[in-house]
Amino acid sequence: MKTVLYIDDSPDDLFLFSKACVVAGVSFTLKLADGSGVARAYLSGIGEYADRRVNPLPDFVLLDIKMPEMDGFEVLNWIRTHPKVSQTMVALYSSSTVDKDVLR
């Protein structure tokens, strides 16, 4: 089964997305990361994320752009520089209407 990692700093967005996946009966395993620090720990397989049978590397990452610690662009750059996940498909999203973010 494929694994999707959803990275967002909003507990409400994480909750709503996970519930939507349940209602939709998606055919992937959804893993949640509450912000960039948790995402990096998950992707690195450290601490509670060390067991890859329980926390497999994702096949796809859905990544929020607007986060306080590291924004989505910084997380994407981090992903692209780490060999184990550098080739993982990533989609960035945001509710931002800032032209700079949209163009980037």
Gaussian input, Z-matrix of N, CA and C with variables (Angstrom, degrees):
# hf/3-21g

backbone

0 1
 N
 C     1     B1
 C     2     B2     1     A1
 N     3     B3     2     A2     1     D1
 C     4     B4     3     A3     2     D2
 C     5     B5     4     A4     3     D3
 N     6     B6     5     A5     4     D4
 C     7     B7     6     A6     5     D5
 C     8     B8     7     A7     6     D6
 N     9     B9     8     A8     7     D7
 C    10    B10     9     A9     8     D8
 C    11    B11    10    A10     9     D9
 N    12    B12    11    A11    10    D10
 C    13    B13    12    A12    11    D11
 C    14    B14    13    A13    12    D12
 N    15    B15    14    A14    13    D13
 C    16    B16    15    A15    14    D14
 C    17    B17    16    A16    15    D15
 N    18    B18    17    A17    16    D16
 C    19    B19    18    A18    17    D17
 C    20    B20    19    A19    18    D18
 N    21    B21    20    A20    19    D19
 C    22    B22    21    A21    20    D20
 C    23    B23    22    A22    21    D21
 N    24    B24    23    A23    22    D22
 C    25    B25    24    A24    23    D23
 C    26    B26    25    A25    24    D24
 N    27    B27    26    A26    25    D25
 C    28    B28    27    A27    26    D26
 C    29    B29    28    A28    27    D27
 N    30    B30    29    A29    28    D28
 C    31    B31    30    A30    29    D29
 C    32    B32    31    A31    30    D30
 N    33    B33    32    A32    31    D31
 C    34    B34    33    A33    32    D32
 C    35    B35    34    A34    33    D33
 N    36    B36    35    A35    34    D34
 C    37    B37    36    A36    35    D35
 C    38    B38    37    A37    36    D36
 N    39    B39    38    A38    37    D37
 C    40    B40    39    A39    38    D38
 C    41    B41    40    A40    39    D39
 N    42    B42    41    A41    40    D40
 C    43    B43    42    A42    41    D41
 C    44    B44    43    A43    42    D42
 N    45    B45    44    A44    43    D43
 C    46    B46    45    A45    44    D44
 C    47    B47    46    A46    45    D45
 N    48    B48    47    A47    46    D46
 C    49    B49    48    A48    47    D47
 C    50    B50    49    A49    48    D48
 N    51    B51    50    A50    49    D49
 C    52    B52    51    A51    50    D50
 C    53    B53    52    A52    51    D51
 N    54    B54    53    A53    52    D52
 C    55    B55    54    A54    53    D53
 C    56    B56    55    A55    54    D54
 N    57    B57    56    A56    55    D55
 C    58    B58    57    A57    56    D56
 C    59    B59    58    A58    57    D57
 N    60    B60    59    A59    58    D58
 C    61    B61    60    A60    59    D59
 C    62    B62    61    A61    60    D60
 N    63    B63    62    A62    61    D61
 C    64    B64    63    A63    62    D62
 C    65    B65    64    A64    63    D63
 N    66    B66    65    A65    64    D64
 C    67    B67    66    A66    65    D65
 C    68    B68    67    A67    66    D66
 N    69    B69    68    A68    67    D67
 C    70    B70    69    A69    68    D68
 C    71    B71    70    A70    69    D69
 N    72    B72    71    A71    70    D70
 C    73    B73    72    A72    71    D71
 C    74    B74    73    A73    72    D72
 N    75    B75    74    A74    73    D73
 C    76    B76    75    A75    74    D74
 C    77    B77    76    A76    75    D75
 N    78    B78    77    A77    76    D76
 C    79    B79    78    A78    77    D77
 C    80    B80    79    A79    78    D78
 N    81    B81    80    A80    79    D79
 C    82    B82    81    A81    80    D80
 C    83    B83    82    A82    81    D81
 N    84    B84    83    A83    82    D82
 C    85    B85    84    A84    83    D83
 C    86    B86    85    A85    84    D84
 N    87    B87    86    A86    85    D85
 C    88    B88    87    A87    86    D86
 C    89    B89    88    A88    87    D87
 N    90    B90    89    A89    88    D88
 C    91    B91    90    A90    89    D89
 C    92    B92    91    A91    90    D90
 N    93    B93    92    A92    91    D91
 C    94    B94    93    A93    92    D92
 C    95    B95    94    A94    93    D93
 N    96    B96    95    A95    94    D94
 C    97    B97    96    A96    95    D95
 C    98    B98    97    A97    96    D96
 N    99    B99    98    A98    97    D97
 C   100   B100    99    A99    98    D98
 C   101   B101   100   A100    99    D99
 N   102   B102   101   A101   100   D100
 C   103   B103   102   A102   101   D101
 C   104   B104   103   A103   102   D102
 N   105   B105   104   A104   103   D103
 C   106   B106   105   A105   104   D104
 C   107   B107   106   A106   105   D105
 N   108   B108   107   A107   106   D106
 C   109   B109   108   A108   107   D107
 C   110   B110   109   A109   108   D108
 N   111   B111   110   A110   109   D109
 C   112   B112   111   A111   110   D110
 C   113   B113   112   A112   111   D111
 N   114   B114   113   A113   112   D112
 C   115   B115   114   A114   113   D113
 C   116   B116   115   A115   114   D114
 N   117   B117   116   A116   115   D115
 C   118   B118   117   A117   116   D116
 C   119   B119   118   A118   117   D117
 N   120   B120   119   A119   118   D118
 C   121   B121   120   A120   119   D119
 C   122   B122   121   A121   120   D120
 N   123   B123   122   A122   121   D121
 C   124   B124   123   A123   122   D122
 C   125   B125   124   A124   123   D123
 N   126   B126   125   A125   124   D124
 C   127   B127   126   A126   125   D125
 C   128   B128   127   A127   126   D126
 N   129   B129   128   A128   127   D127
 C   130   B130   129   A129   128   D128
 C   131   B131   130   A130   129   D129
 N   132   B132   131   A131   130   D130
 C   133   B133   132   A132   131   D131
 C   134   B134   133   A133   132   D132
 N   135   B135   134   A134   133   D133
 C   136   B136   135   A135   134   D134
 C   137   B137   136   A136   135   D135
 N   138   B138   137   A137   136   D136
 C   139   B139   138   A138   137   D137
 C   140   B140   139   A139   138   D138
 N   141   B141   140   A140   139   D139
 C   142   B142   141   A141   140   D140
 C   143   B143   142   A142   141   D141
 N   144   B144   143   A143   142   D142
 C   145   B145   144   A144   143   D143
 C   146   B146   145   A145   144   D144
 N   147   B147   146   A146   145   D145
 C   148   B148   147   A147   146   D146
 C   149   B149   148   A148   147   D147
 N   150   B150   149   A149   148   D148
 C   151   B151   150   A150   149   D149
 C   152   B152   151   A151   150   D150
 N   153   B153   152   A152   151   D151
 C   154   B154   153   A153   152   D152
 C   155   B155   154   A154   153   D153
 N   156   B156   155   A155   154   D154
 C   157   B157   156   A156   155   D155
 C   158   B158   157   A157   156   D156
 N   159   B159   158   A158   157   D157
 C   160   B160   159   A159   158   D158
 C   161   B161   160   A160   159   D159
 N   162   B162   161   A161   160   D160
 C   163   B163   162   A162   161   D161
 C   164   B164   163   A163   162   D162
 N   165   B165   164   A164   163   D163
 C   166   B166   165   A165   164   D164
 C   167   B167   166   A166   165   D165
 N   168   B168   167   A167   166   D166
 C   169   B169   168   A168   167   D167
 C   170   B170   169   A169   168   D168
 N   171   B171   170   A170   169   D169
 C   172   B172   171   A171   170   D170
 C   173   B173   172   A172   171   D171
 N   174   B174   173   A173   172   D172
 C   175   B175   174   A174   173   D173
 C   176   B176   175   A175   174   D174
 N   177   B177   176   A176   175   D175
 C   178   B178   177   A177   176   D176
 C   179   B179   178   A178   177   D177
 N   180   B180   179   A179   178   D178
 C   181   B181   180   A180   179   D179
 C   182   B182   181   A181   180   D180
 N   183   B183   182   A182   181   D181
 C   184   B184   183   A183   182   D182
 C   185   B185   184   A184   183   D183
 N   186   B186   185   A185   184   D184
 C   187   B187   186   A186   185   D185
 C   188   B188   187   A187   186   D186
 N   189   B189   188   A188   187   D187
 C   190   B190   189   A189   188   D188
 C   191   B191   190   A190   189   D189
 N   192   B192   191   A191   190   D190
 C   193   B193   192   A192   191   D191
 C   194   B194   193   A193   192   D192
 N   195   B195   194   A194   193   D193
 C   196   B196   195   A195   194   D194
 C   197   B197   196   A196   195   D195
 N   198   B198   197   A197   196   D196
 C   199   B199   198   A198   197   D197
 C   200   B200   199   A199   198   D198
 N   201   B201   200   A200   199   D199
 C   202   B202   201   A201   200   D200
 C   203   B203   202   A202   201   D201
 N   204   B204   203   A203   202   D202
 C   205   B205   204   A204   203   D203
 C   206   B206   205   A205   204   D204
 N   207   B207   206   A206   205   D205
 C   208   B208   207   A207   206   D206
 C   209   B209   208   A208   207   D207
 N   210   B210   209   A209   208   D208
 C   211   B211   210   A210   209   D209
 C   212   B212   211   A211   210   D210
 N   213   B213   212   A212   211   D211
 C   214   B214   213   A213   212   D212
 C   215   B215   214   A214   213   D213
 N   216   B216   215   A215   214   D214
 C   217   B217   216   A216   215   D215
 C   218   B218   217   A217   216   D216
 N   219   B219   218   A218   217   D217
 C   220   B220   219   A219   218   D218
 C   221   B221   220   A220   219   D219
 N   222   B222   221   A221   220   D220
 C   223   B223   222   A222   221   D221
 C   224   B224   223   A223   222   D222
 N   225   B225   224   A224   223   D223
 C   226   B226   225   A225   224   D224
 C   227   B227   226   A226   225   D225
 N   228   B228   227   A227   226   D226
 C   229   B229   228   A228   227   D227
 C   230   B230   229   A229   228   D228
 N   231   B231   230   A230   229   D229
 C   232   B232   231   A231   230   D230
 C   233   B233   232   A232   231   D231
 N   234   B234   233   A233   232   D232
 C   235   B235   234   A234   233   D233
 C   236   B236   235   A235   234   D234
 N   237   B237   236   A236   235   D235
 C   238   B238   237   A237   236   D236
 C   239   B239   238   A238   237   D237
 N   240   B240   239   A239   238   D238
 C   241   B241   240   A240   239   D239
 C   242   B242   241   A241   240   D240
 N   243   B243   242   A242   241   D241
 C   244   B244   243   A243   242   D242
 C   245   B245   244   A244   243   D243
 N   246   B246   245   A245   244   D244
 C   247   B247   246   A246   245   D245
 C   248   B248   247   A247   246   D246
 N   249   B249   248   A248   247   D247
 C   250   B250   249   A249   248   D248
 C   251   B251   250   A250   249   D249
 N   252   B252   251   A251   250   D250
 C   253   B253   252   A252   251   D251
 C   254   B254   253   A253   252   D252
 N   255   B255   254   A254   253   D253
 C   256   B256   255   A255   254   D254
 C   257   B257   256   A256   255   D255
 N   258   B258   257   A257   256   D256
 C   259   B259   258   A258   257   D257
 C   260   B260   259   A259   258   D258
 N   261   B261   260   A260   259   D259
 C   262   B262   261   A261   260   D260
 C   263   B263   262   A262   261   D261
 N   264   B264   263   A263   262   D262
 C   265   B265   264   A264   263   D263
 C   266   B266   265   A265   264   D264
 N   267   B267   266   A266   265   D265
 C   268   B268   267   A267   266   D266
 C   269   B269   268   A268   267   D267
 N   270   B270   269   A269   268   D268
 C   271   B271   270   A270   269   D269
 C   272   B272   271   A271   270   D270
 N   273   B273   272   A272   271   D271
 C   274   B274   273   A273   272   D272
 C   275   B275   274   A274   273   D273
 N   276   B276   275   A275   274   D274
 C   277   B277   276   A276   275   D275
 C   278   B278   277   A277   276   D276
 N   279   B279   278   A278   277   D277
 C   280   B280   279   A279   278   D278
 C   281   B281   280   A280   279   D279
 N   282   B282   281   A281   280   D280
 C   283   B283   282   A282   281   D281
 C   284   B284   283   A283   282   D282
 N   285   B285   284   A284   283   D283
 C   286   B286   285   A285   284   D284
 C   287   B287   286   A286   285   D285
 N   288   B288   287   A287   286   D286
 C   289   B289   288   A288   287   D287
 C   290   B290   289   A289   288   D288
 N   291   B291   290   A290   289   D289
 C   292   B292   291   A291   290   D290
 C   293   B293   292   A292   291   D291
 N   294   B294   293   A293   292   D292
 C   295   B295   294   A294   293   D293
 C   296   B296   295   A295   294   D294
 N   297   B297   296   A296   295   D295
 C   298   B298   297   A297   296   D296
 C   299   B299   298   A298   297   D297
 N   300   B300   299   A299   298   D298
 C   301   B301   300   A300   299   D299
 C   302   B302   301   A301   300   D300
 N   303   B303   302   A302   301   D301
 C   304   B304   303   A303   302   D302
 C   305   B305   304   A304   303   D303
 N   306   B306   305   A305   304   D304
 C   307   B307   306   A306   305   D305
 C   308   B308   307   A307   306   D306
 N   309   B309   308   A308   307   D307
 C   310   B310   309   A309   308   D308
 C   311   B311   310   A310   309   D309

   B1=1.4509
   B2=1.5311
   B3=1.3053
   B4=1.4634
   B5=1.5244
   B6=1.3275
   B7=1.4615
   B8=1.5183
   B9=1.3374
   B10=1.4637
   B11=1.5278
   B12=1.3234
   B13=1.4613
   B14=1.5181
   B15=1.3275
   B16=1.4601
   B17=1.5264
   B18=1.3312
   B19=1.4630
   B20=1.5226
   B21=1.3380
   B22=1.4612
   B23=1.5220
   B24=1.3016
   B25=1.4664
   B26=1.5232
   B27=1.3170
   B28=1.4594
   B29=1.5311
   B30=1.3435
   B31=1.4688
   B32=1.5290
   B33=1.3215
   B34=1.4658
   B35=1.5279
   B36=1.3381
   B37=1.4621
   B38=1.5250
   B39=1.3397
   B40=1.4607
   B41=1.5258
   B42=1.3221
   B43=1.4629
   B44=1.5223
   B45=1.3278
   B46=1.4633
   B47=1.5264
   B48=1.3296
   B49=1.4627
   B50=1.5254
   B51=1.3199
   B52=1.4674
   B53=1.5301
   B54=1.3250
   B55=1.4677
   B56=1.5267
   B57=1.3197
   B58=1.4670
   B59=1.5285
   B60=1.3166
   B61=1.4671
   B62=1.5254
   B63=1.3244
   B64=1.4698
   B65=1.5233
   B66=1.3238
   B67=1.4676
   B68=1.5352
   B69=1.3267
   B70=1.4662
   B71=1.5277
   B72=1.3266
   B73=1.4633
   B74=1.5181
   B75=1.3153
   B76=1.4609
   B77=1.5314
   B78=1.3078
   B79=1.4640
   B80=1.5282
   B81=1.3185
   B82=1.4597
   B83=1.5160
   B84=1.3225
   B85=1.4545
   B86=1.5168
   B87=1.3148
   B88=1.4565
   B89=1.5173
   B90=1.3203
   B91=1.4527
   B92=1.5140
   B93=1.3336
   B94=1.4569
   B95=1.5215
   B96=1.3218
   B97=1.4635
   B98=1.5170
   B99=1.3099
   B100=1.4638
   B101=1.5270
   B102=1.3234
   B103=1.4595
   B104=1.5112
   B105=1.3202
   B106=1.4601
   B107=1.5226
   B108=1.3195
   B109=1.4674
   B110=1.5133
   B111=1.3155
   B112=1.4645
   B113=1.5302
   B114=1.3194
   B115=1.4653
   B116=1.5239
   B117=1.3124
   B118=1.4686
   B119=1.5207
   B120=1.3315
   B121=1.4708
   B122=1.5280
   B123=1.3381
   B124=1.4623
   B125=1.5295
   B126=1.3129
   B127=1.4635
   B128=1.5250
   B129=1.3239
   B130=1.4656
   B131=1.5199
   B132=1.3263
   B133=1.4574
   B134=1.5134
   B135=1.3349
   B136=1.4623
   B137=1.5312
   B138=1.3208
   B139=1.4564
   B140=1.5112
   B141=1.3084
   B142=1.4666
   B143=1.5260
   B144=1.3233
   B145=1.4641
   B146=1.5286
   B147=1.3197
   B148=1.4620
   B149=1.5298
   B150=1.3075
   B151=1.4606
   B152=1.5242
   B153=1.3196
   B154=1.4667
   B155=1.5277
   B156=1.3192
   B157=1.4668
   B158=1.5238
   B159=1.3289
   B160=1.4613
   B161=1.5261
   B162=1.3191
   B163=1.4715
   B164=1.5298
   B165=1.3271
   B166=1.4673
   B167=1.5281
   B168=1.3152
   B169=1.4577
   B170=1.5278
   B171=1.3125
   B172=1.4688
   B173=1.5245
   B174=1.3228
   B175=1.4560
   B176=1.5204
   B177=1.3291
   B178=1.4629
   B179=1.5223
   B180=1.3281
   B181=1.4664
   B182=1.5172
   B183=1.3249
   B184=1.4572
   B185=1.5174
   B186=1.3170
   B187=1.4578
   B188=1.5299
   B189=1.3229
   B190=1.4670
   B191=1.5272
   B192=1.3120
   B193=1.4589
   B194=1.5281
   B195=1.3196
   B196=1.4648
   B197=1.5297
   B198=1.3406
   B199=1.4596
   B200=1.5210
   B201=1.3301
   B202=1.4630
   B203=1.5302
   B204=1.3164
   B205=1.4713
   B206=1.5339
   B207=1.3077
   B208=1.4687
   B209=1.5176
   B210=1.3237
   B211=1.4554
   B212=1.5287
   B213=1.3133
   B214=1.4558
   B215=1.5150
   B216=1.3260
   B217=1.4619
   B218=1.5292
   B219=1.3276
   B220=1.4684
   B221=1.5248
   B222=1.3277
   B223=1.4655
   B224=1.5266
   B225=1.3165
   B226=1.4610
   B227=1.5235
   B228=1.3196
   B229=1.4575
   B230=1.5267
   B231=1.3225
   B232=1.4619
   B233=1.5298
   B234=1.3325
   B235=1.4684
   B236=1.5258
   B237=1.3253
   B238=1.4659
   B239=1.5329
   B240=1.3330
   B241=1.4661
   B242=1.5267
   B243=1.3303
   B244=1.4665
   B245=1.5321
   B246=1.3317
   B247=1.4702
   B248=1.5285
   B249=1.3130
   B250=1.4717
   B251=1.5208
   B252=1.3311
   B253=1.4694
   B254=1.5249
   B255=1.3032
   B256=1.4697
   B257=1.5251
   B258=1.3248
   B259=1.4626
   B260=1.5292
   B261=1.3261
   B262=1.4596
   B263=1.5270
   B264=1.3208
   B265=1.4620
   B266=1.5272
   B267=1.3397
   B268=1.4614
   B269=1.5244
   B270=1.3367
   B271=1.4635
   B272=1.5143
   B273=1.3258
   B274=1.4548
   B275=1.5251
   B276=1.3209
   B277=1.4608
   B278=1.5128
   B279=1.3109
   B280=1.4534
   B281=1.5139
   B282=1.2942
   B283=1.4596
   B284=1.5301
   B285=1.3123
   B286=1.4674
   B287=1.5230
   B288=1.3142
   B289=1.4627
   B290=1.5317
   B291=1.3100
   B292=1.4623
   B293=1.5320
   B294=1.3228
   B295=1.4537
   B296=1.5219
   B297=1.3197
   B298=1.4630
   B299=1.5370
   B300=1.3368
   B301=1.4658
   B302=1.5203
   B303=1.3100
   B304=1.4662
   B305=1.5262
   B306=1.3176
   B307=1.4663
   B308=1.5230
   B309=1.3138
   B310=1.4644
   B311=1.5077
   A1=108.98
   A2=116.47
   A3=122.44
   A4=110.27
   A5=114.85
   A6=121.42
   A7=109.83
   A8=115.33
   A9=122.65
   A10=107.52
   A11=115.92
   A12=121.82
   A13=108.38
   A14=115.45
   A15=121.66
   A16=108.13
   A17=116.94
   A18=123.20
   A19=109.09
   A20=115.32
   A21=121.04
   A22=107.80
   A23=117.44
   A24=120.45
   A25=112.78
   A26=117.74
   A27=122.02
   A28=110.58
   A29=117.88
   A30=119.97
   A31=112.14
   A32=117.20
   A33=120.67
   A34=111.27
   A35=116.71
   A36=120.01
   A37=111.42
   A38=116.86
   A39=120.42
   A40=110.40
   A41=116.44
   A42=121.67
   A43=111.34
   A44=116.30
   A45=120.43
   A46=112.17
   A47=116.52
   A48=119.91
   A49=110.70
   A50=116.78
   A51=119.26
   A52=110.66
   A53=117.53
   A54=120.60
   A55=110.77
   A56=117.48
   A57=121.12
   A58=110.67
   A59=116.83
   A60=120.67
   A61=110.95
   A62=116.64
   A63=120.80
   A64=109.80
   A65=116.64
   A66=121.17
   A67=110.66
   A68=116.36
   A69=120.79
   A70=112.52
   A71=116.94
   A72=119.99
   A73=112.49
   A74=116.48
   A75=121.43
   A76=111.50
   A77=115.60
   A78=121.02
   A79=111.87
   A80=117.26
   A81=121.44
   A82=109.22
   A83=115.15
   A84=121.17
   A85=107.64
   A86=116.48
   A87=121.37
   A88=109.85
   A89=116.18
   A90=122.94
   A91=107.18
   A92=116.81
   A93=122.02
   A94=110.69
   A95=115.63
   A96=122.08
   A97=108.04
   A98=115.77
   A99=122.83
   A100=109.41
   A101=116.20
   A102=122.14
   A103=113.60
   A104=114.49
   A105=120.89
   A106=113.84
   A107=117.91
   A108=120.11
   A109=111.93
   A110=116.07
   A111=121.16
   A112=109.56
   A113=116.70
   A114=120.86
   A115=111.15
   A116=117.40
   A117=120.29
   A118=111.31
   A119=117.50
   A120=120.86
   A121=109.88
   A122=116.40
   A123=120.58
   A124=110.27
   A125=116.64
   A126=120.76
   A127=112.59
   A128=117.39
   A129=121.72
   A130=112.29
   A131=116.44
   A132=120.41
   A133=112.95
   A134=116.05
   A135=118.54
   A136=110.88
   A137=115.25
   A138=121.05
   A139=111.59
   A140=115.79
   A141=121.25
   A142=113.27
   A143=117.60
   A144=121.85
   A145=112.81
   A146=118.05
   A147=122.40
   A148=113.10
   A149=118.18
   A150=121.56
   A151=109.63
   A152=116.47
   A153=120.89
   A154=112.49
   A155=118.74
   A156=119.46
   A157=110.03
   A158=115.60
   A159=121.56
   A160=111.03
   A161=116.57
   A162=123.23
   A163=110.12
   A164=116.65
   A165=119.52
   A166=112.30
   A167=115.18
   A168=119.24
   A169=108.16
   A170=117.17
   A171=119.50
   A172=112.64
   A173=114.34
   A174=121.31
   A175=110.09
   A176=114.71
   A177=121.42
   A178=108.49
   A179=116.55
   A180=121.98
   A181=108.71
   A182=115.72
   A183=122.85
   A184=106.26
   A185=117.26
   A186=122.49
   A187=112.48
   A188=115.42
   A189=121.50
   A190=109.35
   A191=117.50
   A192=121.16
   A193=111.57
   A194=116.77
   A195=121.30
   A196=111.37
   A197=115.84
   A198=122.15
   A199=107.39
   A200=118.04
   A201=120.62
   A202=116.40
   A203=118.79
   A204=120.29
   A205=111.26
   A206=115.31
   A207=123.70
   A208=105.33
   A209=117.55
   A210=117.16
   A211=109.57
   A212=116.02
   A213=120.73
   A214=113.96
   A215=117.66
   A216=120.39
   A217=110.68
   A218=116.30
   A219=120.35
   A220=111.11
   A221=116.29
   A222=119.99
   A223=109.54
   A224=117.82
   A225=120.87
   A226=110.81
   A227=117.61
   A228=121.03
   A229=110.14
   A230=117.28
   A231=121.67
   A232=110.18
   A233=116.44
   A234=120.68
   A235=110.30
   A236=116.67
   A237=120.91
   A238=113.21
   A239=117.62
   A240=120.01
   A241=113.01
   A242=117.55
   A243=121.07
   A244=109.45
   A245=116.05
   A246=121.77
   A247=115.93
   A248=119.06
   A249=120.15
   A250=113.17
   A251=117.25
   A252=120.31
   A253=113.04
   A254=117.76
   A255=120.84
   A256=113.84
   A257=117.90
   A258=121.11
   A259=112.81
   A260=117.17
   A261=121.72
   A262=110.84
   A263=116.17
   A264=120.23
   A265=109.32
   A266=115.80
   A267=121.62
   A268=108.81
   A269=115.23
   A270=120.98
   A271=107.64
   A272=116.51
   A273=121.61
   A274=108.88
   A275=115.61
   A276=120.13
   A277=109.13
   A278=115.66
   A279=121.02
   A280=109.86
   A281=114.51
   A282=119.43
   A283=109.86
   A284=116.23
   A285=121.92
   A286=111.54
   A287=114.63
   A288=119.45
   A289=110.25
   A290=115.84
   A291=120.95
   A292=108.73
   A293=116.61
   A294=121.78
   A295=112.35
   A296=117.26
   A297=121.62
   A298=110.42
   A299=117.37
   A300=121.21
   A301=111.14
   A302=116.70
   A303=121.33
   A304=110.54
   A305=117.41
   A306=121.09
   A307=112.54
   A308=115.82
   A309=119.71
   A310=110.04
   D1=138.75
   D2=178.14
   D3=-71.64
   D4=154.22
   D5=178.93
   D6=-122.06
   D7=133.22
   D8=176.12
   D9=-115.12
   D10=129.68
   D11=174.63
   D12=-104.31
   D13=119.87
   D14=179.60
   D15=-104.36
   D16=118.46
   D17=-176.29
   D18=-111.78
   D19=118.90
   D20=-179.34
   D21=-157.90
   D22=144.35
   D23=179.54
   D24=-88.47
   D25=-3.63
   D26=-178.00
   D27=-96.23
   D28=113.34
   D29=176.82
   D30=-58.54
   D31=-34.60
   D32=178.90
   D33=-64.72
   D34=-44.70
   D35=179.17
   D36=-65.33
   D37=-40.78
   D38=177.30
   D39=-60.44
   D40=-45.23
   D41=-179.84
   D42=-62.34
   D43=-49.26
   D44=-177.89
   D45=-63.07
   D46=-41.22
   D47=179.99
   D48=-66.30
   D49=-42.59
   D50=-179.77
   D51=-65.18
   D52=-39.42
   D53=177.51
   D54=-66.37
   D55=-39.96
   D56=178.03
   D57=-61.73
   D58=-38.50
   D59=178.37
   D60=-65.28
   D61=-39.95
   D62=177.92
   D63=-63.82
   D64=-48.70
   D65=-179.14
   D66=-61.47
   D67=-38.90
   D68=-178.53
   D69=-76.89
   D70=-14.86
   D71=-179.11
   D72=64.27
   D73=45.44
   D74=-177.15
   D75=-58.87
   D76=155.70
   D77=-177.89
   D78=-102.41
   D79=28.94
   D80=175.89
   D81=-131.81
   D82=162.20
   D83=174.02
   D84=-89.34
   D85=126.71
   D86=-179.99
   D87=-98.20
   D88=127.97
   D89=173.06
   D90=-116.74
   D91=141.75
   D92=-176.56
   D93=-114.34
   D94=140.32
   D95=174.70
   D96=-127.37
   D97=116.57
   D98=-178.45
   D99=-84.29
   D100=77.03
   D101=177.96
   D102=101.81
   D103=172.82
   D104=-173.17
   D105=-69.69
   D106=-33.85
   D107=179.19
   D108=-64.09
   D109=-44.82
   D110=177.74
   D111=-65.30
   D112=-40.54
   D113=179.39
   D114=-60.34
   D115=-45.21
   D116=179.55
   D117=-65.09
   D118=-38.70
   D119=177.36
   D120=-64.09
   D121=-45.09
   D122=179.18
   D123=-60.66
   D124=-51.66
   D125=-176.88
   D126=-65.58
   D127=-29.39
   D128=178.00
   D129=-82.33
   D130=-17.08
   D131=-178.75
   D132=70.59
   D133=39.88
   D134=-179.82
   D135=-109.41
   D136=159.13
   D137=178.32
   D138=60.59
   D139=-131.57
   D140=-177.39
   D141=-65.25
   D142=-10.85
   D143=-178.41
   D144=-100.74
   D145=11.32
   D146=-175.83
   D147=-68.40
   D148=-30.70
   D149=-178.18
   D150=-80.75
   D151=103.51
   D152=-175.97
   D153=-74.87
   D154=-10.82
   D155=172.39
   D156=-72.74
   D157=-34.06
   D158=179.35
   D159=-88.50
   D160=-37.19
   D161=-177.28
   D162=-125.41
   D163=72.81
   D164=-177.12
   D165=-67.57
   D166=155.58
   D167=173.42
   D168=-59.91
   D169=139.72
   D170=-176.89
   D171=-75.96
   D172=151.60
   D173=172.47
   D174=-87.99
   D175=-20.07
   D176=-176.51
   D177=-152.59
   D178=140.99
   D179=177.33
   D180=-121.24
   D181=129.49
   D182=173.26
   D183=-106.42
   D184=117.87
   D185=-164.73
   D186=-126.67
   D187=121.81
   D188=176.08
   D189=-72.24
   D190=139.92
   D191=178.93
   D192=-78.94
   D193=-43.89
   D194=-173.62
   D195=-90.36
   D196=98.11
   D197=175.49
   D198=-137.14
   D199=149.63
   D200=-172.25
   D201=-74.82
   D202=-43.53
   D203=-174.65
   D204=-70.74
   D205=-59.60
   D206=173.21
   D207=-131.37
   D208=132.94
   D209=177.95
   D210=-78.04
   D211=172.37
   D212=-176.73
   D213=-59.57
   D214=-33.75
   D215=178.33
   D216=-66.34
   D217=-38.67
   D218=177.99
   D219=-68.55
   D220=-39.43
   D221=176.94
   D222=-64.65
   D223=-43.07
   D224=177.10
   D225=-58.75
   D226=-43.97
   D227=177.58
   D228=-61.23
   D229=-42.07
   D230=177.81
   D231=-60.38
   D232=-44.93
   D233=179.34
   D234=-59.54
   D235=-46.00
   D236=-175.95
   D237=-67.21
   D238=-16.02
   D239=179.77
   D240=-101.20
   D241=3.89
   D242=179.68
   D243=-112.88
   D244=111.90
   D245=-171.25
   D246=-50.76
   D247=-39.16
   D248=-176.41
   D249=-66.96
   D250=-23.34
   D251=-177.43
   D252=-126.61
   D253=4.41
   D254=-172.95
   D255=-62.38
   D256=-24.93
   D257=-178.60
   D258=-98.64
   D259=5.49
   D260=-179.37
   D261=-68.45
   D262=136.76
   D263=176.63
   D264=-68.56
   D265=134.51
   D266=-178.98
   D267=-132.72
   D268=134.84
   D269=172.42
   D270=-119.02
   D271=126.05
   D272=176.66
   D273=-97.17
   D274=145.70
   D275=177.29
   D276=-145.42
   D277=160.28
   D278=177.23
   D279=-166.87
   D280=156.43
   D281=172.21
   D282=-92.21
   D283=4.09
   D284=-179.71
   D285=-62.37
   D286=139.75
   D287=173.58
   D288=-112.41
   D289=11.79
   D290=178.07
   D291=-68.37
   D292=121.57
   D293=-176.67
   D294=-52.13
   D295=-42.01
   D296=-178.48
   D297=-58.54
   D298=-44.01
   D299=179.09
   D300=-66.60
   D301=-44.68
   D302=-178.56
   D303=-61.65
   D304=-46.06
   D305=-179.91
   D306=-66.22
   D307=-38.01
   D308=-179.56
   D309=-66.15

